[in-house]
């Protein structure tokens, strides 16, 4: 396994040089080599949202699909930047650098490596079950498909908000190669390339790789120091074997490693974690951060370099015995490893520093049978199985906080095992001319086990403090200090099991009012599995799991290609009945009082609409605006806490990290300079309204609304085989922030990137 990993990344690294030196005799397969079947004859993009290829305008659900070439032009290089092209999609990272994907207000703000998301990322329909492993999903893409609303029937659990399916560019029958190079501010280099072609009459391959490097972009505002270096390497090998017309075997081996430094936050306030204890003298006078994206604070002399890696091997077999039936088997194995050091207090005083380490091993198997009955309809039935083994360690250093009397350092460790089994079916049937009925159902059985413990640093300080507080506890130096039973307390491990099952379903009607106008209405229900938290806890009461959440979604919309496809107009209205939404909140813990835990919000709702268009009013001009309204609200009683720890009633409030308005607009104009050369200019504006980093709507944790402007201009030659351009991102240097939180005594926020600019070049053989 180690040799395989090294070979894959070495192959990706050497590929970047090979692509530049690829021989000029490579056969001409066009500028979109390997991107076959990306659009139909009318120009509509082809998607596989229902696990079969069809025009996006024939699918009765809200989908955003963007080709890999267009993502590259707009500067979308990973999933975090999909806000530039997908309205209603939001991305932020937790204070511990965990990626959070949210669609239409459905997200899960948790810092555990084992946190099951509400929006699951897929690569060629294979789930990456935990968001930390998604860095390499966007490598060498044919397209990305963002499916909105519960997708449990076909894509499985943990997709109550939606699913993001990255479709990798497949091997080509002709030899082709390409390279993309971008250089910009902070000496940033983004170099990617591919080589694709036949190895034998029935065997084709594609090797792709990517290298991302940049210097530090953050500056300490209290001393001479910098932070924020980026260092990533990604690789993928695809093999397609087609021994007969009826049989196709596809192999995918991919991996990445990330040695980038974690972002440091900005100190914006002080709130004592333990009242009555004075702040550390140095922390008490530490200046608050200026309004500058590059300004930040972190502990001196400490490395914040990550050591994260991901390895994935999968095999897919498609057998088509006749024109009607297709039998598909997908098998995959994934390994995700991480070590993420983060300074969370935003100062050079050790108030709160964290190291999150862990690993996740995942096995996935799916088998399904699809039947295509032509105009009459389609049917699909299948089953899948997933097994996860998870180990996580959270080390905290709070030696200069008001909590330092507990020893200054603790480590929380846990091991989890999760198994999911599911059977599913889907049917589309034409009940009347131009009217189709769709239905899907999935039964899922989920089992998860948990063993966890909080240990002191080995000094015995925490154990002694707890023994003094709780006579007879029996905590020992270096051992478990977790209070397991509050009525007869003892120190030990917390052992628990969470077994749940559910039935996801979807019913919809699609009506083709004309050949170019689709009206649709859907009702669907999806579930997200229950989970445990992993942060250090004083009592096992903080580690009790949350139950599974559910979303009952109502959606009606339209897709219209008008004026000879000069205008594509899509719209949808939606209402989500949200039950048992999972959040990180505050509960009353016996002996200790109020403390952090995962809790369920019994009832809440989301209502909204979205509207997007693609306009081509004159030759060469394309305008793509979109806007989404998401109005979230807690409908039931919710007793929890604000980021500063104040307990209150939050019924009627909106969800944290859920802006009411979001949208984006892309404009591009192209014109011919001569018979072989084309020029282009373009801009992209992304807008997000204000939201808050927690319940209580405290001004200190408010995330202000902002608009980001990107610009691009360049030339293309030889039918798009090469291009050269200049680009700028956040060209107005808007100061904004994506996360606002509290860690022990420190209130902090994480700023978005300042203005960046550079040049880009691409070439295809």
N, C-alpha and C positions, 0 to 999 in steps of 0.2 A: 504494500500500500504506500509506504514512504517513497519507494522508487517511482511508482506511478505518479504521485503528486509532483515530485521533482521534475520528472520528464515532461509533464503537462505544462508547468510554469516555465521550464527552460525552453520548451517548444514555442510557447507564446512569446517569450522574450526574443528568441532568435527569429521568429516570424516577422517581427517588426523591422528587422533588417532585411529579411528575405523579400518582404513585400516591396520595399523600395528598389531592390535590385532585380525584381521579376523580369524575365525575358520579354522582349518586345514582340516575340512571335506568338504570344498568347492570343487565342482566337477571340474574335469580337463577339461578346454576348450582350453588348449594350450597357448603358450607364447603370442600369438597375440589375446587374448580374446577380443571379440567385434570388431575385425578388419576384419570381414568376407567381402568377395567380394572386397578386396583390390587389387587382382591380378587375372588374368585368368589362364587357364591351362598352357599356354606357359610362364607364369611369368610376362607378360606385366601388368602394373598397370592399374586398371580400373578407369576412370574419368567420371565426369558428366558435362564436359565443355559445352555440347550442351543440358543440362537439361535432359539427359538420360544416363544410364550407358553403356559405351563402352570402348574397349581397347584404350589406349592412342595412339597406333600405327595406329589406324584406323581413327583418327581425323585429318583432313587436316588444322591444324593451329599450331603455335608454342606454346607449353605448357610445363611447367616444373611441374612435380608432384612428391612429396616426401612423403613417409609414415611417420606417427607420430613417430614410433620407430626410423627411421633413423634420423629424426630431433633431437630427444632426444640424440642420440649417437654423433651427430656433434655439440651439444651445442646450437642448435637453439631453443630458448625458447619463442621468440615473433617475430612479423613481422619485426622488425628492423634488425634482424640477418639473414634474407633471402638472403643477399648478399653472404653468404657462400655456397648456393646451387643453386642460380638463377643468371645466367649471364645476364647482361643488366638491372638488378634491382639495384636501388640506394636508399639509405635512408639517410635523414638528418633531423635535427630539426631546426626550426627557432630560432632566439634569444629569443623568448617568449615561447619556449619549445613545439611548435606545430609540430607534426610528418608530414613529407612530403615523400610520396612514388612516385618514378619515375621509369618508364619502358621505355627503349629505348629512353631516352631523353625527354619524355613527362611527365612533372610535373608542379606543381603550387606552387611557393614559396610565400605563404601568411600567415599572422599571425592571421587571424580572425577565431573565433570559427565557423563561418558560411561559411567559404571558401569551396566551392564545389571542391573536388579533381579531378584530371585527372585519378587517379587509385583508384577505389573504392574497399573496403574490404567487403566481404560477409561471412556469416556463414551459411552453408547449404542453399545457394542461397538467403538468406535474406540480403539486403544491410544494412551496417552501413554507413549512408550517409555522415558523417563528421568524418575525420580521428582521431580526439581526442578521440572518443569512441571505438577505436579498440584494446585497451590493452588486453582484455580478449579473443580475437578471437582465440588465439592459445592454449587454455586450452583443454587438453585431446583429442588429435586429432587422427583421423584415417589417414588423409592425408591432404596436402595442394596442391591446383592447382593454378599455376600462368599462366594466359592466357595473351599473348602478342599481342598488336595491338588493334584497336578499337573493343569493345565488345558491342556496343550499341544495336544491334538487339535483343539479348536475355537477356543481363544483364542491359540494360537501359543506360541513359545518364550518364555523368561524369565518363566514362570509356574509354576515347579516347586513353589513354596510355595502358590500359589493366585492368584486374580484378584479384583480389586475393580471391579465394574461399576456406575458411577453412571448412573442413568436419569433424564434431565432431564424435567421436566414439559412436556407437549406443548401446542401451541396449541389453544384451545377454539373450538367453533363459535359460542358466544355470547360477547358482550362481558363481560369480567371483569377485576378488578384487585385488588391486595392490597398491604399494607405490613406489615412486621415491624420493630419498634424495640425495642432493648434498651439500657439505660444502667446502668453499674455502677462498681465501684471503679476507681480510677486514671483517672476520667473516660472510661471506655471506652464507645464508641458503636458499635453494630452495627445498621446501617440497611439494609434490603433491600426490594425491591418488584418487582412485575410488572404488566404490562398485556397482555391476551390477547384475541383475538377475530378476526372475519372482516375481510378486506380486500376480498374479492370472493366471488362464489358458490362458487368452487372453491379459494380461497386464504385460509389463516388464518395468523396470526402471533402470536408471543409475545416480548416484550422484557422482560428482567429485569436487575436490577443490584443491587450491594451495595457499601456503603462501611463500612470498619472503621477506627476511630481510637481511640487511647488514649494517655495520657501515660506517661512513664517509670515503670517499676515496680521497677527495680533501684537500689540505693544503694551508693556506694562506702563502705567501712568505714575508709578511711584519709584521706579528704578530702571536702569538700562537693561532691558531683557525683552526677548521676543518669543512667540509661541505660534503654533498653527501650521506646522509643516505637513504636507500631504505626500504620501508614498503608498501607491497601490499598484498591484499587478494582477491581471486577470487573463484567463485562457480558456478556450473551449475547442474540443475536437468532436466533429459530427461525422458519422459514417452511415451511409444509406446503401443497403444491399437489396437488390430486386432480382432474385433468381428466376422468378416467373412473373407473368402479368398479374397473377392473383395474390402474390406474396411480397410484402415489403418489410424489411427489418431495419430499424434505425437505432443507432447507438449514440449516446451523448455522454461525454466525459468532460467535466468542466470544474474549475476551481478558481479561487482568488485568495490573496493575502493582503492585509491592510496593516501597515506600520505607521499610519498617520498619527499625529498628535491630536488629542481631544481638545475641543474648544474650551477656553476659559470664560467664565461669566463676568458680569459687571455687578458690583455691589451697589444696591439702591436703597438699603435701609437696614435697621437692626431691630430685632424682636427677641427678647430673651426666651430661650427654651425652658429655663427653670427660673421662675420669678423669685426675687429676693436674693439672687446671687449676682454679683456685679460682673460686667463684661471684663474679658481680658483687657489689661490696660492698652496694649498695642492695637487691639481690635476696636476699642472704644473711640480711638482718635483716628482710625484709618479713614481717609477721605472717600467720599462717595464717587462713583465713576462719572466722568464727564460724558456729555452727549456726543460721543464719537464711537463709531462702530468698531474701530480698531483698538480702543482702550479696554483693558481688562486687568484682572489680578489673579495671581496664582502663587503657590508656594515655591520659593527659590530652591535650586539645587535638586529638584525632583523631576524625574522623567515622566512625561505624560504620553509617551509613545504607546500606541496600541499594539497588541500582538493577536490579531484576529485572522482566522482562516476558515475556508469553506471548501468542501470537496464533494462532488456529486457525480454519480454514475447511474445511467438509466438505459433501459432497453425498451423499445416499442415494437410490437409485431402487429401488422395489419394483414388479415387474410380475407380476400374477397372471392368466395367461390362462384358467385354469379353477380348479375347486375343489381340485385336487390339487397343482398346481405353483406355485412362487413363485421368480422370478428376482430376485436382489438384487445391486446394485452399490454399493460404498461407496468414496468417494474423499476423501482428506483431505490437507491441507498444514498444517504447524505450524512456528512459529518460537519458540524459547525463548532469551532473552538474560539474562545475569546478571552482576552485579558485587557480590560479597559480601565486605566487610571483616570480619575476626574477630580479636579479641584472644584468644589461646588459652592464655596463661600465667596469667591471673587476677591480674595485678599492674599497677602503673603504671610498671613497668620493662620496657623492650622486650626481653624474653627470646624471645618468639615471637609475631609478628603476621603475619597472612596476608590477602591479597586474592585471591580466586578470581574470575576473569573468563572469559567464554566465550559461545559460542552453539551452538545445535543447530537444524538445519533438517531436517525429516522429511517425506517424501512416502510415503503409504500408499494402496494400492489392493487391494480385495478384490472378487471375484465369486464368487457361489455359487448353486446351484440346489437348492431344497428340495422334497421330495415328501411329502405327507400322505396316507396310505392309511387314515385312520380308525383303528379298533380294531386293525387288522393291524400298523400300525407307521408309522415315519417314516424318511426317508432324506435325506441332504444330501451334496453334493459341491461342492468349491470350490477356489480358488487365491488367494493373495495375494502382494504384493510390497511391500517397504519399503526405502527408501533414506535414510540419515542422513549428513549432513555436519556434522562436529563440530570446533570450534576451542576450545582451552582454554589459559589462562595462569594460572599459580600464582606469585604474588609472595610471598616470605618475607623478613621482617626479623627477624634474630636477633642484633642488634648488641650486646646485653648478655648474651649467653649464653656458655657455655664453648666454643661453636663459632665465636665472633666472629672468630677469626684467619683464617677462610676468606673474609673480606670483609664479613660482617655482613648482606649482602643478596644474594639470587639470584632468578632468574625461570626457571621451567620452562614451556616452550611445547610444545604438540603439536597436530597435525592428524590427524584420523581420518576415514575413510570406511567405512561399513558398508552392505552390501546383503544382504537376506534374501529368498529365494524359497521358496514353500511350496505344496504341494498337499495337500488333506485330504478325508476322507470320514467320515461318521458314519451309523450304522444302528441303529434300534430296531425289534425284531420280536417279536411275540407268538408264542412257540413252543408254549405251552399256555395254557389259560384261566387268567388271573391271573398268568402267568409271562412276563416279557419279557426278551429278550436284548439287550444294548446293546454296541456296539463302535464304536471310532473309531480312525483312523490318520492321521498327518501326516508327510510327508517335508519336511525343511527343509534348505536349502543356505545357509550363511552365509559371507560373505567380509568381512574387515575389514583395512584398511591403517593403518599408524601411522608418523608422522614426528615425532620429538621431540628436544628439546635443552634443556640447562640452561645458563644464561648467568650470569656474574657481574654485579655492579652497574654495571660500567664503570670502577670504580676500579682494576681490574687486580690487586687483592689476592688474590682467589680464583685467578685464572689463575697468578699468580706462585707461590702456595703449591703448586698442583698441579704446575707445571713443576719446582719444587724436589723434590717427592716422586717424580715420574716423569720422569726425563730423556728428552728427545726428544718429550714430549707435544705441544708446540706450541700450547698454549692462549694466547689473546690477550685483551686487555682488551675486555670487551663482547661477546666471541664465545662460541661453544660451549665449555664446559669439560667436557663429558661424555666420559668415557673409553670409547671404542667397542670397542677390541680389546685385552684384557688381555695377550695374548701378544706383540703388536706394537702397543703402545698409541699412539693418536692422539686428538686432541680433535675432535669432530664431531657430526653428527646421528645418531640411531639410527633406522634405516629397517627396517620389518618388515611381514610379512603373516601373517594367521591365517585359514586357510580350513578350514572344518569342515562336516560334514553329520550328520544324525541322523534317526531315525525314532521319533516319539512314538506311543504307542498306549494304548488303554484298552478293557477288557472288563469287563462287569458283568451281574449278574442282579438283576431287580426282581420281588419276589413280593408280591402284594396278599393278605395273609392274610385280611383282611376289607375291607370298603369303606373303613374308616378306619385301617387298619394296613398300613404298607408295610415290608417287610424287604428289605434290599439288600446286595450284596457286590460290590466292585470291585477290579480290579488294573489299575494304570496306570503308565506310565513317561513322565517328562518331562525336558527338558533346559534348561539355562541356558547361553547362549553364553559362550565364552571372552572375556577382555578384557585391557586393558592398564591399568597404573596411570599417574597423571599428576603425582605429587608430584616435587619436585626430587630428582634423583639424581646421585651422583658417577660412577656407572658404568652402562653400558648393561645390565649383568647385572641391575640392579634393575628394568629396564623390560621384561624378557622376559614374554610373556603367560602367563596361566593357561589351561589347556585347558578345554573345556566340562565342566560337571558334570551329573550325572544323579541322579534320584530314582526308585526303583522302589517304588511305594506299594501297600500292601494295606490295605483298609478294609472293615469290615462294620458295618452300623448298622440303625436302625429309626426310623420316624416314626409316631406313633400319636395320633390325635384321639379322646379318650375322654370318656365321660360326657356325651354330647351336646355335644361340643366345649367342655366346661368345663375340660378339661385337654388341653393339647398337650404331648406328651412325645417328645423326640428324643434319640437316643444313638448314639455311634459309637466303635469301637475301631480304631486304626490302627497300622501299622508301616511305617517308611520305611527302605529300604536305600539309603544315601546314598554315591555314588561321586564322588571328585574335588571335594569341597566346596571352594569358593573362599574363601580368607581372606587378610587382610593379616598377613604373618608376617615372620620374620627368616631370612635365608640368609647363607652365607659368600660374600663377594664378593672375587674376586681383587684383590690389592693393598690393599684397604681393610678387609678383615676382615668382621665381621658388619654387615649392613645390611638395611633394610626392603625388602620386595618382596611381590607377590602370589604365593601358593603354593596348591597343591592338597592337601587332606587325602585320601589314597587311599581310606580306608574309614571310614565312621561310620554311625550309625543313630539313629533317633528312634522311640520307642514311646510310646503314650499312649491316652487316651480322652477323650471329652467327653460331657457330659450337660446338657441344657437343657430348660426347661419354661415353659409359660404357663398359669397357674392363674387361674380365675375362680370362686372358691368361692361368692361371693354377688354379688348385683347391684351393680355399680359398682366392685368390687375386682378388680384385676389384679396378680398377682405373677409376675415373670419372672426366675427364677434360672438361672444357668448356671455350669459349672465345667469346666476343662480341665486334664489332666495331660499334660505334655510332658517325657519323659525322654530327653535327648540324650546321646550318648557317642561319643568317638573310638575306633574299633576297631582301627586300624592304628597303626604307629609314626608319630609326628609330632614331628620336631625343629624347634622354632621358638623364639619368644621371648616373655617376659612383657612387660607394658607398660613396665617399667623397663629392658628390654633384656637381661635374663638369659636365656641360651639353656638349654633343657631339653627333656626328653622328656614329652610331654603325652598319651600314650596312656591311655585310660580316663577322661579329663576330659569334663565337659559343655561345650557350646558357650558362648562368651561371649554376653551379652545374650539368654539363653534361660532365663527363669524356669521352674521345674518346675511350679508351680501358678499358675493365673490364673482369674479368674471375675468375675462381676458379678451383681447382683441389683437389679431395679427394682420398686418397689411404688407403685401409684397407686390412690387411692380417689376416686370421683366420686359426687356426690349432688345432687339437684334442690333448689334454694332456692325456686323457684316454677315456673310453667309455661314461662317463657322464660329462666330463669337457672340455671346449673349451677356448682357449686363443685368444686374438686379440690385434693388434697394428694398429694405424691409424694416419693419418695426414690430415690437410686441409689447403690449401693456398688460400687466397683471394687477388686478385690484382686489383687495381684501378689506372688509370693514372691521371695526374694532371688536374685540372679545376680551375675555378675562382668563387669567391663569388659575382661577379657583372659584368656588362658590363664595357668596358674600359680596361680590362685585367691589372689592376693595380697590381704591384708585391706585395704590402702590403696585398692584399686580395686573393692571389694565394693559392689554396689548392693543396699541393704537392702530387704527386703520392706515393703510398705505397703498401707494401705487408705484410699481416698478416699471421703468422704461428700458427696453433693450433695442439696440439698433444694429443693422448689418448692411453691408454693401459689398459687391464683388462682381466677378466675371466668371463665365463658364465657357468652355470650348469643346469642340469635337463632340457635339451632341450630349454634353454633360459628363464626358469622361474625365474632365479635369475642372477644377474650380479653384479660385483664389479670392479671399475676402478679408475684410476687416470687420471687427465686431466690438460692441460695447454692451455691458450688462449693468443694470442699475446706473445708467449714465447720469442721472440727476443726483447721484450719491445720497439717495434717501436713507435716513437713519431710522431703522425699524428693528423690532425684536420679535422673536418667534416663541420664546418660552419665558415665563416669569414664575418663580417658585421661591420656596424658603427651605434652607438647610440649617438646622439647629438655630443659631442666633442670627444668621445672615439671610436677608432678602436679596435675591439676585435675579438678573435677567440675562438672556443670551441674545446677542445682536445678530442681525442678518449681515451678509457680506456687503462691504462697501462697493463703490464703483470699480469695475474691472474692464479691461480692454485688451485687444490683441489682434492677431492675424491668424488665418486658417488656410490650409491647403489640402486638397484631396485629389487623388488620381485613381483611375480604374483602368485595368488592362483587359 
